[in-house]
Amino acid sequence: MAASLSQLLQGVPVLATTGDTTQQITKLCLDSRQVQPGSLFAAVRGTQTDGHQFIAKAVELGATAIVCEQLPDIQVASVVYVQVSDSAKALGFIASNFYGNPSEKLKLVAVTGTNGKTTTVTLLYQLFRRLGYRTGMLSTVRNYIDDKPVEATHTTPDAINLNALLADMVSAGCTHAFMEASSHAIVQERTAGVKFTGAIFTNITHDHLDFHQTFDNYIKAKKKLFDELPSSAFALANLDDKRGLIMLQNTSAHKATFSLVNPAPFKGRLIANTLHGLEMEIEGKEVWFKLIGEFNAYNILGVYATAILLEEPIEEVLMQLSDVLPAPGRFDQVRSAEGVIGIVDYAHTPDALENVLETIQELKDGGKVITIVGCGGNRDAAKRPVMAEIACKLSDKILLTSDNPRFEEPEAILADMEKGVKITDRNRVQTIVDRKEAIAKAVALAQPGDIILIAGKGHETYQEIKGVKYPFDDKKIITELFEA
């Protein structure tokens, strides 16, 4: 694949250019170590490093063009230097151009929000395949190019990989694609240059404040996705979230809302909620779904609304949607022969943990709730005591343990969590650093009819410690303990 630099710069606000822009570019790079002769290297300022520090290295390895915000003092005559005000944003448009603007050839819908992104895109992916379309999916758990799985390394890939994946979807004959749009990705302009057919807002609660610093910044990051939608797109928001309408304030897209409580164009009613599924009324029709919990009623309603906005027939959508399955690691159930229920869930924010535990409390049949929960290292520390407090409020027994400690000491993370445990709750709380040991302890404590919630890691099959990812699968471990 190759294109002239002048072609790649179409739509990019360029401040200055030195050199011959007719040169052919054969590769795009964010990482100077991946540069080969013929490459364009984009010097992007990141949270950890500044790409401008590696311009000389990229030139040494044969970069043909450099995109940067600040021109280097020493310039090589054979290299084209392109100065822009925002390298990350410029790269988004360059990557889109390089891969033939694949988003324009797909009905591409982005999903953003604190909770529900993965479930929503997974349900949409399943639904549209059932409706007969070749469909792509980009999610935290896994990416799909029609029926071909592709490993996911980020919730939202960088601009180069994002456009490469979208181009692969187009080549595979996909007509629709659904992707998670994280707040990090939106702010870092990873979706710049991508044309969306629509965007969905699920909800917003406190999260990622280690990155965004303030909740207001976090809200603005989500809102940016909607502000930049074209008038040809739709903007769909959860009206029952008090910030749903904020997302729609400045968008030029067609506005729509969904709700279980307030009057909305897409209105649903939760009729029955059980550990085997839920029943909802949508468009005057009562439908049974295989998902569990009120939070999933919102996800289902958002997916239904999206399908209708994409002009799919109501009856067919409801029929196919009634048969789709939840995303891996989302309220994932395992049952022992003795009648103990294990639930593995990705809940790693206070709101998500509260939603899952409230659902369990509502649906349990007299047994006790035993919660295993930890918090990730090198992430928002403010939520740690809150997570423990919620676990204590909505559980009978609580085991605080490691999640992904990353480069922090697990004992320090757990000490932060313990600050959320009231004196009156301490006799119900145990702290066990080793996560497998904590799960084993919960199984040993459980009696028939009890429910064990293992929160925080969900679909993940590793535990990250000091930069190393060790094999670790919550569902596999509790299944083996149940069968022992």
C-alpha positions in Angstrom: 0.0 0.0 0.0 1.4 3.4 -0.9 0.2 7.0 -1.5 1.8 10.3 -2.2 2.2 12.6 0.8 0.1 15.3 -0.9 -2.8 12.8 -1.1 -2.4 11.9 2.6 -2.5 15.5 3.6 -5.9 16.1 2.1 -8.2 17.7 4.8 -5.2 18.3 7.2 -4.7 21.9 8.2 -0.9 22.3 7.5 1.0 25.2 8.9 4.2 24.7 6.9 5.8 22.1 4.6 9.5 21.7 3.6 10.4 19.3 0.7 8.7 17.3 -2.0 5.1 16.3 -1.1 4.8 14.1 -4.2 7.0 11.4 -2.5 5.4 8.1 -1.9 4.6 6.9 1.6 4.5 3.2 2.2 4.0 3.0 6.0 2.6 5.1 8.8 4.3 5.1 12.2 3.7 6.4 15.7 6.6 4.4 17.2 10.0 5.4 15.8 11.3 1.9 16.3 8.9 0.7 13.6 10.1 3.1 11.0 11.4 1.7 7.7 12.5 3.5 4.5 9.4 5.1 3.0 7.6 5.6 6.3 5.8 8.7 7.6 6.5 9.2 11.3 4.0 11.3 13.3 5.5 12.9 16.4 2.6 12.8 18.8 2.8 14.2 22.3 1.6 11.4 24.7 1.0 11.1 28.4 4.3 9.3 28.9 6.6 10.4 26.1 6.8 13.1 23.4 7.2 11.8 19.9 9.2 14.9 19.0 12.1 13.4 21.0 12.3 10.6 18.5 12.3 12.5 15.2 16.0 12.1 14.7 15.8 8.4 15.3 12.9 8.1 12.8 15.0 10.0 10.2 18.0 7.7 10.9 15.8 4.7 10.2 14.7 6.0 6.8 11.6 8.0 7.4 10.5 9.9 4.3 8.2 12.3 6.0 7.8 13.7 9.5 4.6 15.2 10.8 5.2 17.4 13.9 4.0 20.4 15.8 7.5 21.8 16.3 10.0 21.6 13.5 13.4 20.2 14.6 16.4 22.5 14.6 18.4 20.2 12.3 16.5 19.1 9.2 17.6 16.5 6.6 17.2 17.7 3.0 15.8 14.5 1.7 13.1 14.3 4.4 9.7 16.2 4.1 8.7 18.0 7.3 5.1 18.8 7.8 4.2 21.2 10.6 0.7 21.0 12.1 -1.0 22.4 15.2 -2.0 19.0 16.4 0.0 15.9 15.3 -2.5 13.4 16.7 -5.4 15.0 14.9 -3.5 15.3 11.7 -2.5 11.6 11.9 -6.2 10.6 12.2 -6.9 12.2 8.8 -3.6 11.0 7.3 -4.4 7.4 8.4 -7.9 7.6 7.0 -6.6 8.8 3.7 -3.8 6.2 3.6 -6.3 3.3 4.0 -8.8 4.8 1.5 -11.2 6.4 4.0 -12.8 3.1 5.0 -15.2 4.7 7.5 -17.0 6.3 4.6 -17.7 2.8 3.2 -19.3 1.5 6.4 -22.2 2.3 8.5 -20.0 2.9 11.6 -21.5 3.5 15.0 -19.5 4.5 18.1 -20.5 3.7 21.6 -19.2 5.8 24.5 -20.0 6.0 28.3 -18.5 4.8 31.5 -20.4 1.4 31.6 -22.1 -0.7 29.0 -19.8 0.0 26.0 -18.6 -3.5 25.5 -22.0 -5.1 26.0 -23.7 -2.6 23.6 -21.2 -3.2 20.7 -21.3 -7.0 21.3 -25.1 -7.0 21.1 -25.0 -4.8 18.0 -22.4 -7.0 16.4 -24.5 -10.2 17.1 -27.8 -8.5 16.1 -26.6 -7.3 12.7 -25.0 -10.6 11.8 -28.3 -12.2 12.7 -30.0 -9.7 10.4 -27.8 -11.0 7.6 -25.1 -8.3 7.4 -21.3 -8.8 7.3 -20.4 -6.8 10.4 -17.2 -5.6 12.2 -16.7 -5.0 15.9 -14.0 -3.1 17.9 -14.2 -3.7 21.6 -12.3 -4.0 24.9 -12.7 -7.8 24.7 -12.0 -8.7 21.1 -12.2 -7.2 17.6 -14.1 -9.0 14.8 -13.8 -8.6 11.0 -17.1 -10.4 10.2 -16.6 -13.8 11.7 -12.8 -13.5 12.1 -11.5 -12.7 15.6 -8.6 -10.2 16.0 -7.0 -9.6 19.4 -7.8 -6.3 21.1 -5.1 -4.5 22.9 -6.9 -1.2 23.6 -10.6 -0.3 24.0 -10.1 2.0 21.0 -7.0 1.4 18.8 -4.7 4.2 17.7 -5.6 6.0 14.5 -3.3 3.9 12.3 -4.6 0.5 13.6 -8.2 1.7 13.7 -8.2 2.7 10.0 -6.3 -0.5 9.1 -9.0 -2.6 10.9 -11.8 -0.6 9.2 -10.1 -1.2 5.8 -9.9 -4.9 6.5 -13.6 -4.9 7.3 -14.4 -3.2 4.0 -12.2 -5.7 2.2 -14.1 -8.5 3.9 -17.4 -7.1 2.6 -18.6 -5.7 5.9 -21.4 -3.1 5.5 -21.7 -2.3 9.3 -19.3 -1.8 12.1 -19.7 -1.0 15.8 -16.9 0.3 18.0 -16.2 1.4 21.6 -15.0 5.0 21.8 -13.1 5.5 25.1 -12.7 9.0 26.6 -8.9 8.6 26.3 -9.2 7.9 22.6 -11.6 10.8 21.9 -9.3 13.3 23.7 -6.2 11.8 22.1 -7.8 12.3 18.6 -7.6 8.6 17.8 -11.0 8.9 16.0 -10.1 12.1 14.1 -10.9 11.8 10.4 -13.3 8.9 11.0 -16.8 9.4 9.7 -19.5 8.0 12.0 -23.0 7.1 10.9 -24.0 7.5 14.6 -22.9 7.5 18.2 -24.5 6.2 21.4 -24.1 7.6 24.9 -24.8 4.9 27.6 -24.1 6.7 30.9 -21.4 8.5 32.8 -20.1 8.1 36.3 -16.8 9.0 38.0 -13.9 7.1 36.3 -10.5 7.7 34.7 -9.9 10.9 36.8 -6.2 9.9 36.9 -6.2 10.9 33.2 -8.9 13.6 32.9 -8.1 15.2 36.3 -11.7 16.5 36.8 -15.2 15.0 36.2 -16.0 18.0 34.1 -13.1 17.2 31.8 -14.3 13.6 31.6 -17.8 14.8 30.6 -16.3 17.1 27.9 -14.3 14.2 26.5 -17.4 12.1 26.0 -19.3 15.1 24.6 -16.6 15.8 22.1 -17.6 12.7 20.1 -21.1 14.1 19.7 -20.0 17.7 19.0 -18.0 16.5 16.0 -20.7 14.3 14.4 -21.8 15.3 10.9 -25.4 16.4 10.2 -25.9 13.1 8.3 -25.3 11.1 11.5 -27.5 10.3 14.5 -26.7 11.0 18.1 -28.5 8.7 20.6 -28.4 9.3 24.4 -29.7 7.6 27.5 -32.2 10.1 28.7 -32.3 8.6 32.2 -28.7 9.6 32.8 -28.8 13.2 34.0 -26.0 14.1 31.5 -27.7 12.4 28.5 -29.1 15.7 27.2 -25.7 17.5 27.7 -24.2 15.1 25.2 -26.7 16.3 22.6 -26.5 20.0 23.3 -24.2 21.1 20.5 -24.4 18.2 18.0 -25.5 18.9 14.4 -26.5 15.2 14.1 -30.1 13.9 14.3 -30.9 13.7 18.0 -32.7 10.7 19.7 -33.1 9.4 23.2 -34.0 6.2 24.9 -35.4 5.7 28.4 -37.0 3.3 30.9 -38.3 6.2 33.1 -38.7 9.4 31.2 -40.8 10.0 28.0 -38.5 9.3 25.0 -38.8 8.4 21.4 -37.5 4.9 22.3 -39.2 3.9 25.5 -39.0 0.6 27.3 -40.4 -0.9 30.4 -38.8 -3.6 32.5 -41.4 -6.2 33.4 -39.4 -9.1 35.0 -35.8 -9.4 36.0 -34.5 -12.9 37.0 -31.2 -14.7 37.2 -32.2 -16.4 33.9 -33.0 -13.3 31.9 -35.3 -10.3 31.8 -38.6 -9.4 30.2 -39.2 -6.0 28.7 -42.0 -4.2 26.9 -40.8 -2.4 23.8 -43.1 -0.8 21.2 -46.0 -2.4 23.0 -44.5 -5.9 22.6 -43.4 -8.0 25.5 -40.0 -9.7 24.8 -37.8 -12.1 26.8 -34.0 -11.4 26.6 -31.1 -13.6 27.8 -29.4 -10.8 29.6 -29.8 -10.0 33.3 -30.2 -6.7 35.3 -31.7 -3.3 34.8 -28.4 -2.0 33.5 -28.7 -4.5 30.7 -32.3 -3.4 30.0 -30.7 0.0 29.1 -28.1 -1.7 26.9 -30.8 -3.7 25.1 -32.9 -0.5 24.6 -30.0 1.4 23.2 -29.2 -1.4 20.8 -32.8 -1.6 19.7 -33.0 2.2 19.1 -29.8 2.0 17.1 -31.1 -0.7 14.8 -34.3 1.3 14.2 -32.2 4.4 13.5 -30.3 2.3 11.0 -33.7 1.6 9.4 -34.1 -2.1 10.3 -37.6 -3.5 10.7 -39.0 -3.5 14.2 -40.4 -7.1 14.3 -37.2 -8.6 13.0 -35.0 -6.6 15.3 -36.9 -7.6 18.4 -37.0 -11.3 17.4 -33.3 -11.5 16.7 -32.4 -9.4 19.7 -34.2 -11.7 22.0 -31.7 -14.4 21.2 -28.4 -12.6 21.5 -25.9 -13.4 24.4 -24.1 -11.1 26.8 -20.5 -10.1 26.3 -17.9 -12.4 27.9 -17.1 -11.5 31.5 -20.3 -9.5 31.9 -22.6 -11.1 34.6 -21.0 -14.5 33.5 -22.5 -17.3 35.7 -21.0 -20.5 36.9 -23.0 -22.9 39.2 -21.6 -25.6 41.5 -23.2 -29.0 42.0 -24.1 -27.8 45.6 -26.1 -24.9 44.3 -23.6 -22.1 44.8 -23.7 -19.4 42.0 -20.5 -17.7 40.9 -20.8 -14.5 38.9 -17.8 -13.1 37.1 -18.2 -9.4 36.1 -15.9 -6.7 34.7 -17.4 -4.2 37.2 -14.3 -2.0 38.0 -16.0 1.3 38.7 -18.1 2.2 41.7 -21.3 2.6 39.6 -20.8 -0.7 37.8 -20.1 -2.6 41.0 -23.2 -1.0 42.6 -25.3 -2.0 39.6 -24.2 -5.6 39.7 -24.6 -6.0 43.4 -28.0 -4.3 43.5 -29.1 -6.7 40.7 -27.8 -9.7 42.7 -29.5 -8.5 45.9 -32.8 -8.1 44.0 -32.6 -11.5 42.3 -31.1 -13.7 45.0 -33.2 -16.4 46.6 -32.4 -16.1 50.3 -28.7 -16.9 50.2 -25.7 -14.7 51.2 -23.7 -12.5 48.8 -19.9 -12.9 49.0 -18.0 -10.3 47.0 -14.4 -10.5 45.9 -13.1 -7.1 44.7 -9.9 -5.3 44.0 -8.7 -2.1 42.3 -6.2 -1.7 39.5 -2.8 -0.1 40.1 -1.6 3.1 38.5 -5.2 4.2 38.0 -7.7 6.5 39.7 -7.0 6.0 43.4 -9.9 8.0 44.6 -12.4 5.2 43.7 -10.6 2.6 45.9 -12.3 3.3 49.2 -15.6 3.9 47.4 -15.4 0.4 45.8 -14.9 -1.2 49.2 -17.7 0.9 50.8 -20.1 -0.3 48.1 -19.0 -3.9 48.5 -19.7 -3.7 52.2 -23.1 -2.0 51.8 -24.4 -4.6 49.4 -22.6 -7.8 50.4 -22.7 -10.2 53.4 -19.0 -11.1 53.2 -16.3 -9.2 51.5 -12.8 -10.3 50.3 -10.6 -7.5 49.3 -7.8 -8.7 46.9 -5.5 -7.8 44.0 -6.8 -6.9 40.6 -4.1 -5.8 38.2 -1.6 -4.1 40.5 0.6 -3.1 37.6 3.6 -1.2 39.0 2.0 -0.5 42.4 2.4 -2.7 45.5 -0.9 -4.6 46.0 -0.7 -4.0 49.7 -0.7 -0.2 49.2 -3.8 -0.5 46.9 -5.6 -2.6 49.5 -4.7 -0.2 52.2 -6.5 2.5 50.2 -9.5 0.3 49.8 -9.6 -0.5 53.5 -10.2 3.2 54.2 -13.7 2.7 52.8 -14.5 -0.1 55.4 -16.5 1.2 58.4 -15.6 -0.1 61.9 -18.9 -1.8 62.1 -18.2 -3.8 58.9 -14.7 -4.9 59.7 -15.7 -8.3 61.0 -17.3 -9.1 57.6 -14.2 -8.1 55.6 -11.0 -10.1 54.9 -8.0 -8.8 53.0 -6.2 -11.5 51.0 -3.5 -10.2 48.6 -3.4 -13.3 46.4 -6.5 -13.3 44.1 -6.6 -17.0 43.6 -6.4 -17.6 47.3 -9.3 -15.1 47.8 -11.5 -16.9 45.3 -10.7 -20.2 47.0 -11.6 -18.7 50.4 -14.9 -17.4 49.0 -15.8 -20.9 47.7 -14.9 -22.4 51.1 -17.2 -19.9 52.9 -20.1 -20.4 50.5 -23.2 -22.4 51.4 -25.9 -23.8 48.9 -27.9 -20.8 47.6 -25.1 -18.3 48.2 -23.8 -16.1 45.4 -20.1 -15.3 44.9 -19.4 -12.2 42.9 -15.8 -11.9 41.5 -15.6 -8.3 40.3 -13.1 -6.2 38.3 -11.5 -8.4 35.7 -14.3 -10.0 33.8 -13.1 -11.2 30.4 -9.4 -10.7 31.2 -7.3 -13.8 31.1 -4.2 -12.3 32.8 -3.0 -10.4 35.9 -0.6 -7.6 35.2 2.2 -7.3 37.8 5.3 -5.2 37.4 4.9 -5.0 33.6 4.4 -8.7 33.2 1.0 -10.3 32.3 0.6 -13.6 34.1 -2.2 -16.1 33.0 -5.2 -15.5 35.3 -8.8 -16.2 34.5 -11.5 -15.6 37.2 -14.1 -17.8 35.5 -11.7 -20.7 34.9 -10.5 -20.6 38.5 -13.9 -20.6 40.1 -15.1 -23.3 37.7 -12.2 -25.5 38.7 -12.8 -24.9 42.4 -16.5 -25.7 42.0 -15.5 -29.0 40.3 -12.8 -30.0 42.7 
